[in-house]
């Protein structure tokens, strides 16, 4: 069995976003959807539905992003100073 970074897709309330992607990326999404369908048993995974979980996974594993996000949250929640 293939070990993919994505597992079964959750059914969450979507937010509509329109993006353009290169044709090669679309072909890869279609291929990934086919492999994911066969490995999880989910029939006919829509390649477009892979984009959000892939981005979410990417951001969750990007250490520099996590550090910057934590730093920004700390700065914005700090005590206010009056000049």
Secondary structure as UniProt FT lines:
FT   HELIX           23..40
FT   TURN            43..44
FT   HELIX           47..49
FT   HELIX           50..60
FT   HELIX           63..76
//
